[in-house]
């Protein structure tokens, strides 16, 4: 058992060794790596097992690292409070390589080999889209933390739910009015050329047009690209604002090359923090970002007016005031997204308790219990802010932050309302059969 405990401490390096060891034992978060390794059992009853589809490798690895840590912290918190329906929560991890084909295989492995109660935690849109059919065929709940519109579109199946993080359609709609009022109305979009980027393209365009603006150019870039300068000449000279959202291991290169190309005399910059998740804004070559703005799902930097429950959340998941690991100031978090893991696990707990979940025969009842949810109050279970869940489209709506780079740090300058990102549902999963 001592070796297993060491594995848990090393796995969750966002937590201090002392705090991790303190929580181990009777009510520890239970984590299982590929091959199913038990680290302990909180209670004598059979655990509720959640299969965590983790991007440990591939272009989503930086997110996967922090999704992993937040999942461990949230599971420990749930177990410390007595688990779910008196049963301990056990997390079984499989790496999907941020690959859709492998993602589907992982879902099948969770269902058929690990015999988990549900699958959770997928981020990258193409992996969600590639994995969802397997979840539907296997009739296993699939709770994603992705942001893509694929869930709310109604194109997946009734087993797919996104209750802990807002989607791109809502985010883009809530950003457009502020951009038009404060930065300009002629916008060039620079985005990754896959489902997530296409959502930004498809939903920001009508959103800015509704504000009297226009998208003057669209610049798609392959998500695995490593050099970006050749794309920038496609940006028209009359562009007021560059709306950029990039992902993957080369995001730092993307932002640096953008600065080298435009210098200090280019268009206004509005980025989704995806372009800099896990990247230190104080990195050499990023000085040109001073004064520019970013969307953040949850602020990376501690804000002076943040509630106590936000401070507690940050401490529990192991990030300092700059949004870096408390154990390594160079290990920058994916704070704008990873809160979704914490909140989704709390939604899963609430749904299981509402339907008195006992096992796989109650999976449909668990989905129905989730569909019945509406308002979610800001607090320890939902530190990012209050939310409203729409059971018909299996999608949650929430507040967003717009932050400005000031003295090399991100400071929140505007907070949108839930209503700013609201849209009419285009589907109804509740009308689908299980």
C-alpha positions in Angstrom: 0.0 0.0 0.0 2.9 2.4 0.7 4.1 2.1 -2.9 0.5 2.9 -4.1 0.3 5.9 -1.9 3.6 7.2 -3.3 2.1 6.8 -6.8 -0.9 8.9 -5.8 1.2 11.7 -4.4 3.4 11.8 -7.5 0.4 11.6 -9.8 -1.2 14.7 -8.3 1.8 17.0 -8.1 -0.4 20.0 -7.9 -1.0 19.0 -4.2 1.7 19.3 -1.6 3.1 16.0 -0.3 1.9 16.8 3.2 -1.6 17.7 2.2 -1.9 14.6 -0.1 -0.6 12.2 2.6 -2.9 13.8 5.2 -5.9 12.9 3.1 -4.9 9.4 2.4 -6.4 6.5 4.4 -10.0 6.0 5.4 -11.4 8.6 3.0 -8.9 9.0 0.3 -9.7 9.8 -3.3 -9.3 6.6 -5.2 -7.4 6.7 -8.4 -6.6 3.8 -10.8 -4.1 4.1 -13.6 -4.3 2.0 -16.8 -4.2 -1.6 -15.7 -6.4 -0.8 -12.7 -4.3 0.0 -9.7 -6.2 0.4 -6.4 -4.8 3.0 -4.0 -7.1 2.2 -1.2 -10.8 1.9 -0.3 -12.6 4.5 1.7 -15.3 2.3 3.0 -16.2 -1.4 3.0 -19.0 -1.1 0.4 -18.3 -1.5 -3.3 -17.1 1.8 -4.8 -18.8 3.8 -7.5 -16.3 3.7 -10.4 -15.9 6.5 -12.8 -13.9 6.0 -15.9 -11.8 9.1 -16.5 -11.0 9.5 -20.2 -7.8 11.6 -19.8 -5.7 13.3 -22.4 -2.4 12.3 -20.9 -0.6 12.3 -24.2 -1.2 14.0 -27.6 -2.0 17.7 -28.2 -4.2 17.8 -25.1 -1.6 16.6 -22.6 -1.2 20.0 -20.8 -5.0 20.0 -20.1 -4.9 16.3 -19.2 -2.3 16.9 -16.6 -4.4 19.5 -14.8 -7.8 17.7 -15.4 -6.1 14.8 -13.6 -5.1 16.8 -10.6 -8.5 18.5 -10.2 -10.3 15.2 -10.6 -8.1 13.7 -7.8 -8.8 16.7 -5.5 -12.5 16.6 -6.2 -12.7 12.9 -5.6 -10.9 13.2 -2.3 -13.3 16.0 -1.2 -16.3 13.9 -2.1 -14.9 10.9 -0.3 -13.9 12.9 2.8 -17.6 14.0 3.0 -18.8 10.4 2.9 -18.7 9.5 -0.8 -21.8 9.1 -2.9 -24.8 7.4 -1.3 -22.5 6.2 1.4 -20.1 4.6 -1.2 -16.6 5.6 -2.0 -15.8 7.2 -5.3 -13.1 5.5 -7.4 -11.5 7.0 -10.5 -10.2 4.7 -13.2 -7.9 6.4 -15.6 -7.2 5.6 -19.3 -5.2 7.7 -21.7 -6.9 8.4 -25.0 -3.9 10.1 -26.5 -6.2 13.0 -27.5 -7.3 10.8 -30.4 -10.9 10.1 -31.5 -10.3 6.5 -32.5 -8.5 5.7 -29.3 -11.1 7.6 -27.4 -13.8 5.2 -28.6 -11.7 2.3 -27.7 -11.2 3.7 -24.2 -14.9 4.1 -23.7 -15.4 0.4 -24.7 -12.6 -0.6 -22.3 -14.2 1.2 -19.5 -17.5 -0.4 -20.1 -16.4 -4.0 -20.8 -13.2 -4.4 -18.9 -13.2 -2.0 -16.0 -17.0 -2.2 -15.6 -17.3 1.5 -14.6 -20.6 3.1 -13.8 -20.0 6.0 -16.2 -17.3 7.7 -18.3 -16.2 11.3 -17.7 -13.7 14.1 -18.3 -13.1 14.3 -22.1 -12.1 17.7 -23.4 -11.1 17.9 -27.0 -14.1 18.1 -29.4 -12.9 15.6 -32.0 -12.4 13.1 -29.3 -15.8 13.6 -27.8 -17.4 13.3 -31.2 -15.4 10.2 -31.9 -16.2 8.6 -28.6 -19.9 9.5 -28.1 -21.3 6.8 -30.4 -19.6 4.1 -28.4 -21.1 5.5 -25.2 -24.6 5.4 -26.8 -24.2 1.9 -28.1 -22.9 0.7 -24.7 -25.6 2.7 -22.9 -23.1 4.2 -20.5 -23.4 7.8 -19.3 -20.7 10.1 -20.8 -20.2 13.3 -18.9 -17.8 15.5 -20.9 -15.9 18.6 -19.9 -15.3 19.9 -23.4 -16.9 23.3 -24.4 -17.8 22.1 -27.9 -21.4 22.7 -29.2 -21.6 19.0 -30.2 -23.6 18.1 -27.0 -26.1 21.0 -27.2 -26.5 20.5 -31.0 -28.5 17.3 -30.3 -26.2 15.4 -32.7 -24.9 12.9 -30.1 -27.1 10.8 -27.9 -29.0 10.8 -24.7 -26.1 9.4 -22.7 -23.9 12.4 -23.5 -24.0 15.3 -21.0 -22.0 18.5 -20.4 -23.2 19.9 -17.0 -20.0 21.5 -15.7 -18.7 23.9 -18.4 -20.3 26.2 -20.9 -20.1 25.7 -24.6 -18.4 27.8 -27.3 -21.7 29.0 -28.8 -22.6 30.6 -25.5 -19.1 31.9 -24.9 -18.9 33.5 -28.3 -22.4 35.1 -28.0 -21.4 36.6 -24.6 -18.1 38.0 -25.9 -19.3 39.7 -29.1 -21.1 42.7 -27.5 -18.1 43.7 -25.4 -15.7 43.3 -28.3 -17.8 45.4 -30.6 -18.3 48.1 -27.9 -14.7 48.3 -26.7 -12.2 47.0 -29.4 -13.7 47.3 -32.9 -16.2 45.8 -35.3 -14.0 44.4 -38.1 -12.7 41.1 -36.8 -10.4 38.4 -38.2 -10.8 35.0 -36.7 -7.7 32.8 -36.2 -8.7 29.3 -35.0 -7.8 25.6 -35.0 -9.1 23.7 -38.0 -11.2 21.1 -36.3 -14.6 20.9 -34.5 -13.7 23.3 -31.6 -12.4 25.9 -33.9 -15.3 25.5 -36.3 -17.6 26.3 -33.4 -15.8 29.6 -32.8 -16.0 30.4 -36.5 -19.7 29.4 -36.9 -21.0 31.1 -33.7 -18.9 34.2 -33.3 -19.6 35.3 -36.9 -23.4 35.8 -36.4 -22.8 37.1 -32.9 -20.6 40.0 -34.0 -22.9 40.7 -37.0 -25.8 41.1 -34.5 -23.7 43.9 -33.0 -23.2 45.7 -36.3 -19.8 44.2 -36.9 -18.4 41.7 -39.4 -15.8 39.0 -39.8 -13.5 40.3 -42.5 -11.3 37.1 -42.7 -11.2 33.6 -41.3 -7.8 31.9 -40.9 -8.0 28.2 -40.0 -4.8 26.6 -38.8 -4.2 22.8 -38.3 -4.1 22.1 -34.6 -0.8 20.2 -35.0 0.9 23.1 -36.7 4.3 24.2 -35.3 5.1 27.4 -37.3 2.5 30.2 -37.9 4.1 33.2 -39.5 3.0 32.1 -43.0 -0.7 32.4 -41.9 -0.6 36.0 -40.7 -0.4 37.7 -44.1 -4.0 36.4 -44.6 -5.1 39.0 -42.0 -6.5 42.1 -43.9 -5.0 45.5 -43.2 -8.4 47.0 -42.1 -8.8 44.4 -39.3 -9.7 46.1 -36.0 -9.5 43.0 -33.9 -7.8 39.6 -34.1 -9.9 37.1 -32.4 -7.5 34.2 -31.7 -8.0 30.8 -30.1 -5.4 28.1 -30.6 -4.6 24.9 -28.8 -1.9 22.3 -28.6 1.8 22.2 -27.6 2.8 25.0 -30.0 0.6 27.7 -28.5 3.5 29.7 -27.1 5.2 29.7 -30.5 1.9 30.9 -32.1 1.6 33.8 -29.7 5.3 34.8 -30.0 5.2 34.7 -33.8 2.0 36.8 -33.8 3.8 39.4 -31.7 6.9 39.3 -34.0 4.8 39.8 -37.1 2.6 42.7 -35.9 4.8 44.3 -33.2 3.1 47.0 -31.2 1.3 48.6 -34.2 -1.1 45.8 -35.1 -4.8 45.3 -34.6 -6.4 44.9 -31.1 -6.0 41.4 -29.8 -8.8 39.4 -28.2 -7.9 35.9 -27.4 -9.5 32.9 -25.8 -7.1 31.9 -23.1 -6.8 28.5 -24.8 -4.1 30.3 -26.8 -2.1 30.6 -23.5 -3.4 27.8 -21.3 -0.5 26.2 -19.4 1.8 29.0 -20.7 3.4 31.7 -18.4 2.2 35.1 -19.6 5.5 36.5 -18.3 7.4 34.3 -20.8 10.0 36.2 -22.9 8.6 37.4 -26.2 5.0 37.9 -24.9 5.5 41.5 -23.8 3.4 42.7 -26.7 0.3 41.1 -25.0 0.3 43.9 -22.4 -3.1 45.6 -22.6 -4.7 42.9 -24.7 -7.8 41.0 -23.6 -8.7 37.3 -23.1 -11.8 35.2 -22.4 -11.4 33.1 -19.2 -13.8 30.5 -18.0 -12.4 31.0 -14.5 -9.6 33.5 -13.7 -6.0 32.1 -13.7 -4.8 34.8 -11.3 -6.3 35.2 -7.9 -8.6 38.2 -7.9 -8.7 40.7 -4.9 -12.5 40.3 -4.6 -12.8 36.5 -5.1 -15.1 34.7 -2.6 -13.8 32.4 0.1 -15.0 29.3 -1.7 -12.9 30.3 -4.8 -9.8 30.6 -2.5 -10.6 27.2 -0.9 -11.0 25.6 -4.4 -7.6 27.0 -5.6 -5.9 25.8 -2.4 -7.4 22.3 -2.7 -6.4 21.8 -6.4 -3.0 23.1 -5.6 -2.5 26.4 -7.5 -1.0 29.6 -6.2 -2.0 33.2 -6.7 -0.5 33.2 -10.2 -2.3 30.1 -11.3 0.8 27.9 -11.1 1.3 24.7 -9.2 2.1 25.4 -5.5 5.0 22.9 -6.0 6.5 24.4 -9.2 5.9 28.0 -10.2 6.8 27.1 -13.8 4.0 24.6 -14.0 1.1 26.8 -15.2 -2.4 25.5 -14.8 -5.3 25.3 -17.2 -7.5 27.2 -14.8 -10.0 28.5 -17.3 -11.1 24.9 -18.1 -10.1 22.5 -15.3 -12.8 23.8 -12.9 -15.2 21.9 -15.1 -13.9 18.6 -13.8 -14.6 19.7 -10.2 -18.1 20.9 -11.0 -19.0 17.9 -13.2 -18.1 15.5 -10.5 -20.3 17.4 -8.1 -23.1 17.2 -10.6 -22.6 13.5 -10.9 -22.7 13.1 -7.2 -26.0 15.2 -7.0 -27.6 13.2 -9.8 -26.6 9.8 -8.3 -28.0 10.9 -4.9 -31.2 12.2 -6.5 -32.0 8.9 -8.2 -30.6 6.7 -5.3 -28.1 5.2 -7.8 -27.2 1.6 -6.9 -25.6 0.3 -10.1 -25.7 0.1 -13.9 -29.4 -0.6 -14.0 -29.9 2.9 -12.7 -27.9 4.6 -15.5 -31.0 5.9 -17.3 -32.4 7.2 -14.0 -29.1 9.0 -13.4 -29.4 10.8 -16.8 -33.0 11.7 -16.0 -32.0 13.1 -12.7 -29.4 15.2 -14.4 -31.9 16.4 -17.0 -34.2 17.5 -14.1 -31.5 19.9 -12.8 -31.9 23.7 -13.4 -30.2 26.3 -11.3 -26.8 25.7 -9.7 -25.7 28.2 -7.0 -22.2 29.5 -6.9 -20.3 28.0 -3.9 -17.9 25.2 -2.9 -19.5 22.8 -5.5 -19.6 25.4 -8.3 -16.7 27.8 -7.6 -16.6 29.2 -11.1 -20.0 30.8 -10.6 -23.8 30.3 -10.7 -25.2 28.2 -13.6 -28.4 27.2 -15.3 -28.7 23.7 -16.8 -30.9 23.0 -19.8 -32.0 19.4 -19.6 -33.3 19.3 -23.1 -29.9 19.9 -24.7 -27.8 18.5 -21.8 -25.8 21.8 -21.6 -25.1 24.2 -18.8 -25.0 28.0 -19.1 -22.9 30.3 -16.9 -21.0 33.5 -16.5 -17.8 34.3 -18.3 -14.8 36.5 -17.5 -13.0 39.0 -19.8 -9.5 39.7 -18.5 -6.9 42.2 -19.5 -3.1 41.8 -19.3 -1.9 44.4 -16.9 1.7 44.4 -15.7 2.1 40.9 -17.0 -0.9 39.4 -15.2 -4.5 38.9 -16.1 -7.0 41.1 -14.3 -10.8 40.6 -14.7 -12.3 43.7 -16.2 -15.8 42.4 -17.1 -18.1 39.6 -16.1 -20.9 38.5 -18.4 -24.3 37.3 -17.2 -25.8 33.9 -17.9 -28.4 35.7 -20.1 -25.6 37.2 -22.3 -24.8 33.7 -23.6 -28.3 32.3 -23.7 -29.7 30.8 -26.9 -32.8 28.9 -27.9 -32.4 25.1 -27.8 -32.2 23.3 -31.2 -32.7 19.8 -29.8 -34.4 17.8 -27.1 -32.6 14.8 -25.8 -35.4 14.1 -23.4 -37.5 13.0 -26.3 -34.9 10.4 -27.3 -35.2 6.8 -26.0 -32.4 5.2 -24.0 
